Amino acid sequence: MKKILVVHYSQSGQLNDVTKHFTQPLADHPAIEVTFEAIAPVKPYPFPWPFFTFFDTFPESVYLDPPEMQPCGISGDENFDLVILAYQVWFLSPSLPITGFLKSDTAKKLLNGKPVVTLIVCRNMWLMAQEEVKNILDEYGAKLVGNVALTDECGSAMSFFSTPLWVLTGNKGPRLGGLIPKAGVAPEAIKASKRFGERICQRLTDNVVIDETLLRNLEAVDVNERLIASEKTARRGFKIWGRLIRSMSPSGDPKRKPILLIYALFLIFFICTFIPLSVLIKAAVAPFTKVRVKKQKYYFEQPSGFRD
Ligand SMILES: Cc1cc2nc3c(=O)[nH]c(=O)nc-3n(C[C@H](O)[C@H](O)[C@H](O)COP(=O)(O)O)c2cc1C
């Protein structure tokens, strides 16, 4: 019997829905035992998010400050053949509940020497978050054998509006007669994620070695090369603002509100000016940076890639 652990957390249910379709072929297979671990912080994060709580989560997300977590159903001594870590991105970082899990002693014991597949479901900026997750996996001696990233169907520009509106109101839209499209991952993409479970099933039951080829040629990730530099720049800015806000007052302190408001206004200004400007500049210099950007795209697409 092959044993798989699936670690997941979701606020709206979207990530759980993807996880369900992804793992269905595994759960249905008689020779595979799947353990689902729905992790939860002691103090739940609200959904929909009140404005200040949303921004108040930003410094701790960026600095990977683990929240206190409810006890897990696993001890860390179990021996799984594969761990699937399903997570969403908060402020270009793994969401805080996932950080809480990853930074626990249980995760440290559990992941040591284990093959891991990451399943990211987010708006569409996940590269920096995955770098943080990769660092932790490396530190624990785990081996990343696959990565799947499902992103919002309306694309990077419109999702800057549709996703925040969704998480702040709980309503996916569409809004303004379709001017702001519906937020979230396309239902067809969610259903189609069962192809990854099928491949894992096949590899595990054929007793093939589980390595980085596990999810190749399945369109697992499609890195938007125009966003690579934006993510790097935004990440640097997030670190500076995060350090400043964290040094002023702790999370939840009403004294944080003025600086959070300034930060929120800065962020809106940044999104409306810097990101479109940098996309334009990048398009203009593209002929000169083609080789470098291609290398970066290849790096971020590992280990699963799009198609060969
Ligand atoms: C506080 C917060 C910050 C977020 N930051 C990002 C981000 O930096 N990049 C991104 O692609 N998506 C971001 N998202 C969208 C989430 O990754 C995710 O798609 C959405 O919250 C739905 O996840 P759920 O299954 O937990 O409901 C953010 C969402 C929240 C609530």
The ligand as an ORCA input file, in Angstrom:
! r2SCAN-3c Opt
* xyz 0 1
  C      -4.152     38.290      2.198
  C      -4.090     37.794      0.772
  C      -2.989     38.090     -0.014
  C      -2.882     37.550     -1.308
  N      -1.743     37.773     -2.035
  C      -1.590     37.152     -3.231
  C      -0.345     37.271     -3.948
  O       0.611     37.909     -3.518
  N      -0.246     36.623     -5.146
  C      -1.268     35.902     -5.670
  O      -1.112     35.363     -6.772
  N      -2.446     35.746     -5.008
  C      -2.629     36.350     -3.802
  N      -3.807     36.197     -3.103
  C      -4.873     35.289     -3.636
  C      -4.756     33.897     -2.968
  O      -3.520     33.301     -3.288
  C      -5.893     32.938     -3.323
  O      -6.010     32.790     -4.696
  C      -7.231     33.368     -2.791
  O      -7.090     33.951     -1.517
  C      -8.205     32.184     -2.670
  O      -7.662     31.197     -1.806
  P      -8.542     30.279     -0.853
  O      -8.641     28.914     -1.492
  O      -7.831     30.216      0.488
  O      -9.878     30.930     -0.719
  C      -3.954     36.746     -1.833
  C      -5.086     36.518     -1.040
  C      -5.157     37.017      0.245
  C      -6.390     36.711      1.069
*
